Amino acid sequence: MSKLLGVPLKKPSEVDIIKPLNNLIQSTYNGASAEEKAQYAEAVNEFSKQRNTAIWKFFEKYETSLEIVYAYYDQITALETKISASELQIPFKWKDAFDKGSIFGGKISLTHTSLQYEKVCVLFNIAALQSSVAASQELDTDEGLKLAIKLLQQSAGIYQYLKGATPAAVPSEPTPDLSQDTLIVLQALMIAQAQEVFILKAIKDNMKDQIIAKLCCQGEEFYADVLRAMQKESVRSLWEKEWIPTVAGKQAGFHALTQLYQSLVCRSAKRIGEEIARLRNAVELFKAAQSRGGNDTYLDEYFSRAKRNLAESTKDNEFIYNEMIPELSSLASPGKAQLAKPLPLAAPMATNFKDIFSSLVPVELHRALTASDMRKNEIVNTEIMKLRESTQTLNAVLASLNLPAAVETTDANSGLPPSLREKANEVREKGGIEHLQTMLKDLPELLNRNREILDETERLLDEERDSDNQLRAQFKERWTRISSDKLTEMFRTNSKKYREVITNAIEADKVVRQKFEANQKGIELLSMPPEQIQQSLPSASGSVDPNCSSVQRLKHLMEAVETIKAERDAVESELKSATFNMKDDFLLALQKDGAIDEPALSLSRIGQVLSPLQAQVKESVERQTTLVADIQSAHGTFVAETGTCGSSRDTLYQELATAYDSYIELSGNLQEGTKFYNDLTQLLVVFQNKISDFVFARKTEKEELLKDLTTESSRQAPPATPALPSHYASTSGSGSDIPNVPATAAASNAPYPAQVHMPLPYGASANVPYPTYVPPPMPQSFNPYATLPYPGAPYQYGGFPQGPAPGNYGTYPGSFAHQHGGYPNQKPPGW
């Protein structure tokens, strides 16, 4: 039989995948540790090496090459589940497989910045390599026959898969080798050739003549289908010059073999007339097969056998049987037996596939875990706020009643009751009023730093837009690139959101400052040494009998107050430390249903873990209502019995108790506010670098377009090349006030969520100049300051992740400025 046909390969081009893939992974898995990020970077380098090896292994047409290219395809498939593949902007370029081109290679090629496109091209080449390896097998051995059958059916399965996958991966017109008509031909050809090898094996295994005849009849039909598909106008010019003659010859050849083996069935049944009719037709078909295929020796062994059998049977019929020779059209078909079928894609294809990115969880799982954690944090923060608000209310009631100071024995040294003495000691240990004043002084500087970064970012966008508009007005319709306004819609929306966050932060700062000013006198007094506090106290109006029943009652209630506060501290600690691992549940759902219903699964588990703690919070808040009523009643009795109420010293004690509560609250607020501004700086630096990357890419594209227009104009002798706007000569000129931190550095700690990314504009081309940008998120729950009890609605930005944990960011500006140097010769004020 003639040799099997091998499909030619698409020609790849090398491309840098390290930088864009690293950026996307660092952005997606932004919460990873430094060690994990190093592992990711190493995996990306390994993936790049794997691609460079695999794309050239296609041209080594050996069975050993298959495992290498299988592993690369498996790795692409695995990677697709762990990143947002649509955001990976790498310009993959592949040339058409059937384009003859010149001695330097084909001319028809297509470039797409899509991992799916790479996957489709790799699959095409895997199927092509399988066909070539099958064609190289020794078909006179069982091993060769079995391997050829398997590879050809696998190849057919791939081309069948590509018919559906290609339109989704290649939204524009594909190269001819990936057109639907071409893929239909290739699938049909692989099935026909697989059926041919099955026939060879059946003949080698001496199977019954009837079975072989049916197999050959099906083979003839398969090749007839291939021949019709190959001769369609849309694809006819693609094939190598010997393909159509070879297929036409095989179609006639298998028709001849069908008649030959069916004649043997007739001979066994002594149907000599039918045998002779079929042999006569077989002889004619063998001649046609050799003529069409241009191969005078094609099926020569079977041709000779048919002629020999025909001579013998004709002689026997003339001298012995004298049967009538029936018309060929009156003979029944022997039937068909199809053994060759497309095999579905194996997953994985490689025998011993090892995922380079095994440390990355599936991106859908990562997003679900992030959303679940955010959902839990939102519930936890709500419960903590209930406890803190109740405690603040309780403290306010006690301060208004001068409790517990009113029922305590005054210390002879400090002139303070024990409870106030302890509070004064705690204030001094925490740094006193100077500690609050220092943090308050730092807030404006932190605010201005963030405002300057955002101002600089908006300036870059404005300058790029103005430059584009100026050149568009100058060149009119010849300025063909997409307008800046369309490309930066999401950037502008995001910038507006950041501006709103900063505005809300300013209002939050005012609330903090007003609270400080209202309690400044009491905090100053608590910050003094004991002797100075004593000098500041008015004279006592008399002592309280500690054995008085009302005093004992109030002391007992004060113990209950301390108990409820301690319980709340414990509950708050448990709420903050409450953890549960949803990974296994999400993975099970992903495997079972192909999707993760995160809200349903998360809320169920959150309820199991947090419901007991929520019940404790509710019970504590309700118990406080009764406790406050008891305290107010007992205090009324105390005043009636002792007549102690409203002295100047009592009033001062009340002020000091209120000042202490305010000090603790302000200290926490200012710490959270400082962290808030530092986290916001992280996000704004990342945002600015996204803008800088965009502006740089637009500048590069602009210069290329200007070069083309200038060249065209010089040929037509137009006026001189237009000058670039002076304000757009550089994105880092003297007007820049913000350090130009590389995107990779900022993204390493920026708390961007997994489900939203801003892909860097790598792989820009004339057809796809820039990816679609989406807005990065705000930090979660900008009260601002997370737990600050400000009015809720104006400061809430729900649904976003929290900022990086303390210690994950450098001390601003030192870490960024020191590590990355900033813009040339520029440092903003305060950095």
Residue pairs with C-beta under 8 A, 6 or more apart in sequence:
1 139
1 196
1 200
1 253
1 298
1 299
2 246
2 249
2 250
2 293
2 295
2 298
3 135
4 131
4 134
4 135
4 148
4 152
4 193
4 196
4 197
5 131
5 135
5 189
5 193
5 243
5 246
5 247
6 61
6 128
6 131
6 132
6 134
6 135
6 136
7 97
7 127
7 128
7 131
7 132
7 155
7 186
7 189
8 97
8 98
8 128
8 240
9 58
9 59
9 97
9 125
9 128
9 129
10 94
10 95
10 96
10 97
10 121
10 124
10 125
10 128
10 175
10 177
11 94
11 95
11 97
11 105
11 106
11 109
12 55
12 56
12 58
12 93
12 94
12 95
12 121
12 125
13 92
13 93
13 94
13 95
13 109
14 52
14 55
15 90
15 91
15 92
15 93
16 48
16 90
17 44
17 47
17 48
17 51
17 90
18 44
18 45
18 48
19 762
20 88
20 89
20 90
20 759
20 760
20 762
20 763
21 44
21 47
21 83
21 88
21 90
22 40
22 41
22 44
22 744
23 743
23 744
23 747
23 759
23 760
23 762
24 83
24 84
24 87
24 88
24 757
24 759
24 760
25 40
25 44
25 83
25 360
26 32
26 37
26 40
26 744
26 747
26 748
27 747
27 750
27 752
27 757
27 758
28 83
28 84
28 363
28 366
28 754
28 757
29 36
29 37
29 40
29 360
29 366
29 754
30 747
30 748
30 749
30 750
30 751
30 752
31 751
31 804
32 40
34 748
36 359
37 748
39 359
40 357
40 359
40 360
43 356
43 357
43 359
43 360
46 356
47 75
47 79
47 356
47 357
50 71
50 72
50 75
50 356
51 72
53 68
53 72
54 68
54 69
54 71
54 72
54 122
55 72
55 122
57 65
57 68
57 69
58 65
58 69
58 125
58 128
58 129
61 129
61 132
61 133
61 136
62 133
63 133
63 147
65 129
65 133
66 126
66 129
66 130
66 133
67 350
67 351
69 122
69 125
69 126
69 129
70 126
70 348
70 349
70 350
70 351
70 353
71 349
71 350
71 353
72 122
73 119
73 122
73 123
73 126
73 349
74 347
74 348
74 349
74 350
74 353
74 355
75 353
75 355
75 356
75 357
76 115
76 118
76 119
76 122
77 119
77 347
77 348
78 348
78 355
78 357
79 85
79 115
79 357
80 115
80 116
80 119
81 362
81 363
81 364
82 357
82 360
82 361
82 362
82 363
82 366
83 360
83 363
84 363
84 757
85 114
85 115
85 116
86 114
87 757
87 759
87 771
88 113
88 114
88 115
88 759
89 113
89 759
89 760
89 761
89 762
89 763
89 764
89 771
90 113
90 115
90 118
90 762
90 763
91 111
91 112
91 113
91 762
91 763
91 764
91 765
92 111
92 112
92 113
92 114
92 115
92 117
92 118
92 121
93 109
93 110
93 111
94 109
94 110
94 117
94 121
94 175
95 101
95 105
95 106
95 107
95 108
95 109
95 175
96 106
96 108
96 109
96 110
96 175
96 176
96 177
97 124
97 128
97 175
97 177
98 176
98 177
98 182
98 238
98 239
99 106
99 107
99 108
99 175
99 176
100 106
101 107
101 108
108 175
108 176
109 175
110 117
110 170
110 172
110 174
110 175
111 765
111 767
112 169
112 170
112 172
112 768
113 762
113 763
113 764
113 765
113 768
113 771
114 169
116 165
116 168
116 169
117 169
117 170
119 165
119 169
120 162
120 165
120 166
120 169
120 170
120 178
121 178
123 158
123 161
123 162
123 165
124 158
124 162
124 177
124 178
126 158
126 349
127 154
127 155
127 158
127 159
127 162
127 186
127 190
128 155
130 151
130 152
130 154
130 155
130 158
131 151
131 152
131 155
131 190
131 193
133 147
133 151
134 147
134 148
134 151
134 152
134 155
134 193
134 197
135 148
137 144
137 145
137 147
137 148
138 144
139 145
139 148
139 197
139 200
140 204
142 201
142 204
145 197
145 200
145 201
145 204
146 201
148 194
148 197
149 194
149 197
149 198
149 201
149 340
150 343
152 190
152 191
152 193
152 194
152 197
152 340
153 190
153 191
153 194
153 340
153 341
153 342
153 343
154 343
154 346
155 186
155 190
156 187
156 190
156 191
156 194
156 340
156 341
156 342
156 343
157 342
157 343
157 344
157 345
158 345
159 183
159 186
159 187
159 190
159 342
160 183
160 187
160 342
161 344
161 345
162 178
162 183
163 180
163 183
163 184
163 187
166 174
166 178
166 180
166 183
170 178
172 767
176 182
176 235
176 238
177 238
179 234
179 235
181 229
181 232
181 234
181 235
182 235
182 238
184 229
185 226
185 229
185 230
185 235
187 342
188 222
188 225
188 226
188 229
189 226
189 247
190 342
191 222
191 340
191 341
191 342
192 219
192 222
192 223
192 225
192 226
192 247
192 250
192 340
194 339
194 340
195 215
195 218
195 219
195 222
195 338
195 339
195 340
196 219
196 250
196 254
198 215
198 339
198 340
199 212
199 215
199 216
199 219
199 254
199 257
202 211
202 212
202 215
203 212
209 261
209 262
209 264
209 265
209 268
210 261
210 262
210 265
210 334
211 337
212 257
212 261
213 257
213 258
213 261
213 262
213 264
213 265
213 334
213 335
214 334
214 335
214 336
214 337
215 337
215 339
216 254
216 255
216 257
216 258
216 261
217 254
217 258
217 333
217 334
217 335
217 336
217 337
218 336
218 337
218 338
218 339
219 250
219 254
219 257
220 251
220 254
220 255
220 257
220 258
221 336
222 340
223 247
223 250
223 251
223 254
224 251
226 247
226 251
227 244
227 247
227 248
227 251
229 235
230 236
230 239
230 243
230 244
230 247
231 244
236 244
242 294
245 292
245 293
245 294
246 293
248 292
248 293
249 289
249 290
249 291
249 292
249 293
249 294
249 295
249 298
250 289
250 293
252 285
252 286
252 288
252 289
252 292
252 293
253 285
253 286
253 289
253 293
253 298
253 299
255 285
256 281
256 282
256 283
256 285
256 286
256 288
256 289
256 299
256 302
256 303
256 306
257 282
257 299
257 302
258 334
259 278
259 279
259 281
259 282
259 285
259 306
260 278
260 279
260 282
260 302
260 305
260 306
260 309
261 334
262 278
262 334
263 274
263 275
263 276
263 278
263 279
263 282
263 306
263 309
264 309
265 334
266 272
266 274
266 275
266 278
267 275
267 309
267 313
270 321
271 323
272 313
272 316
272 317
272 321
272 323
273 317
273 321
273 323
273 324
273 325
273 326
274 326
274 331
275 309
275 313
276 310
276 313
276 314
276 317
276 325
277 325
277 326
277 327
277 328
277 331
278 328
278 331
279 306
279 309
279 310
279 313
280 310
280 325
280 328
281 328
282 306
282 310
283 303
283 306
283 307
283 310
286 299
286 302
286 303
286 306
287 303
289 298
289 299
290 296
290 297
290 298
290 299
290 300
290 303
317 323
360 366
361 369
361 583
362 590
363 754
364 590
364 595
364 596
365 583
365 586
365 587
365 590
365 596
366 754
367 598
367 753
367 754
367 755
368 582
368 586
368 596
368 598
368 602
369 582
369 583
369 586
370 753
370 754
370 755
370 801
371 598
371 602
371 755
372 582
372 586
372 598
372 601
372 602
372 605
372 606
373 801
374 780
374 799
374 800
374 801
374 802
375 599
375 602
375 603
375 606
376 578
376 580
376 602
376 606
376 610
377 780
377 802
378 781
378 798
379 606
379 610
379 614
380 575
380 576
380 578
380 610
381 781
381 786
381 787
383 575
383 610
383 613
383 614
383 617
384 572
384 575
384 576
384 787
385 787
385 789
386 617
386 621
387 568
387 571
387 572
387 617
387 620
387 621
388 572
388 787
388 789
389 789
390 568
390 620
390 621
390 624
391 565
391 568
392 661
392 665
392 789
393 624
393 628
394 561
394 564
394 565
394 624
394 627
394 628
395 657
395 658
395 661
396 658
396 661
397 628
397 631
397 632
398 404
398 561
398 631
398 657
399 654
399 657
399 658
399 661
400 654
401 631
401 632
401 635
401 654
402 650
402 651
402 653
402 654
402 657
403 554
403 558
403 631
403 635
404 417
404 419
404 554
404 555
404 558
404 561
405 416
405 417
405 419
405 420
405 650
405 653
405 657
406 417
406 544
406 554
406 635
406 638
406 644
406 650
406 653
407 544
407 546
407 551
407 554
407 555
407 558
407 638
408 417
408 418
408 419
409 417
409 418
409 546
410 416
410 417
410 540
410 543
411 417
411 418
411 421
413 530
413 534
414 421
414 424
414 530
414 531
414 533
414 534
415 533
415 534
415 537
415 540
416 424
416 530
416 533
416 534
416 537
416 653
416 656
417 653
419 657
420 653
420 656
420 657
420 660
421 530
423 526
423 656
423 657
423 660
424 526
424 528
424 530
424 533
424 656
424 660
426 660
427 523
427 526
427 527
427 660
427 663
428 526
428 527
430 663
430 667
431 438
432 523
432 526
432 527
433 520
433 523
433 524
433 527
434 527
435 667
436 516
436 523
436 663
436 666
436 667
436 670
439 670
439 671
439 673
439 674
440 512
440 513
440 516
440 670
442 674
443 509
443 512
443 670
443 673
443 674
443 677
444 509
445 830
446 674
446 677
446 678
446 681
446 812
447 502
447 505
447 506
447 509
447 677
448 829
448 830
449 677
449 681
449 812
449 813
449 828
449 830
449 831
450 502
450 677
450 680
450 681
450 684
451 502
452 737
452 738
452 828
452 829
453 681
453 684
453 685
453 688
453 738
453 828
454 495
454 498
454 499
454 502
454 684
455 737
456 688
456 736
456 737
456 738
457 495
457 684
457 687
457 688
457 691
457 738
458 495
459 735
460 688
460 691
460 692
460 695
460 731
461 484
461 488
461 491
461 492
461 495
461 691
461 695
463 695
463 727
463 728
463 731
464 484
464 488
464 694
464 695
464 698
464 699
464 728
465 484
465 485
465 488
466 725
466 727
466 728
467 702
467 724
467 725
467 727
467 728
468 481
468 483
468 484
468 698
468 702
469 483
469 484
470 725
471 479
471 702
471 706
471 722
472 479
472 483
474 722
475 709
475 722
478 709
479 705
480 705
481 701
481 702
481 705
481 769
482 769
482 770
484 698
487 694
487 698
487 770
487 773
488 694
488 773
490 772
490 773
490 774
490 775
491 690
491 691
491 694
491 773
491 775
493 775
494 687
494 775
494 776
495 687
497 775
497 778
497 797
498 680
498 683
498 684
498 687
498 778
501 680
501 778
501 779
501 782
501 784
501 797
502 680
504 782
504 784
504 794
504 795
505 673
505 676
505 677
505 680
505 782
505 784
507 790
507 794
507 795
508 673
508 783
508 784
508 785
508 788
508 790
508 795
509 673
511 788
511 790
512 666
512 669
512 670
512 673
512 788
515 662
515 665
515 666
516 523
516 662
516 666
518 662
519 658
519 659
519 662
519 663
519 666
521 655
521 659
522 655
522 656
522 658
522 659
522 660
522 662
523 659
523 662
523 663
525 533
525 536
525 656
525 659
526 533
526 656
526 659
526 660
526 663
528 536
536 652
537 649
537 652
538 647
538 648
538 649
538 652
539 649
540 647
540 649
541 644
541 647
541 648
541 649
542 644
544 551
544 642
544 644
545 551
545 642
548 638
548 641
548 642
549 641
550 634
550 637
550 638
550 640
550 641
550 642
551 638
551 642
553 634
553 637
553 638
554 631
554 634
554 635
554 638
557 627
557 630
557 631
557 634
560 627
561 627
561 631
564 620
564 623
564 624
564 627
567 616
567 620
568 620
571 613
571 616
571 617
571 620
574 613
575 610
575 613
578 609
578 610
578 613
580 605
580 606
580 608
580 609
582 601
582 602
582 605
585 601
585 605
586 596
586 598
586 601
589 595
589 596
589 597
589 601
590 596
638 644
639 645
644 650
668 787
669 785
669 787
669 788
672 785
672 786
672 787
672 788
673 784
673 785
673 788
675 803
675 806
676 779
676 782
676 784
676 785
676 786
676 803
678 803
678 809
678 812
679 751
679 779
679 802
679 803
679 804
679 809
680 779
680 803
681 809
681 812
682 746
682 749
682 750
682 751
682 803
682 804
682 809
683 750
683 751
683 752
683 776
683 778
683 779
683 803
685 739
685 741
685 746
685 750
685 816
686 743
686 746
686 747
686 750
686 752
686 776
687 776
688 738
688 741
689 740
689 741
689 742
689 743
689 746
689 747
690 743
690 758
690 760
690 773
690 776
692 731
692 740
692 743
693 743
693 760
693 761
694 761
694 770
694 773
695 731
696 731
697 761
697 764
697 770
698 770
699 728
699 731
701 764
701 769
706 721
706 722
706 724
710 721
713 719
713 721
732 740
732 823
732 824
732 826
734 825
734 826
736 823
736 826
737 823
737 826
737 828
738 822
738 823
738 826
738 828
739 813
739 816
739 817
739 820
739 821
739 822
739 823
739 826
739 827
739 828
739 831
740 820
740 822
740 823
741 816
741 820
741 822
742 820
743 760
745 816
745 819
745 820
746 816
749 804
749 808
749 809
750 804
751 779
751 801
751 802
751 803
751 804
752 758
752 776
752 777
752 801
753 777
753 800
753 801
756 774
756 775
756 776
756 777
757 774
758 773
758 774
758 775
758 776
759 771
759 773
761 770
761 771
764 770
777 800
777 801
778 797
778 800
779 797
779 800
779 801
779 802
779 803
780 797
780 798
780 799
780 800
780 801
780 802
780 803
781 796
781 797
781 798
781 800
781 802
782 795
782 796
782 797
783 790
783 792
783 795
783 796
784 790
784 795
786 802
809 815
810 816
810 818
810 819
812 831
813 827
813 830
813 831
816 822
817 827
817 831
822 831
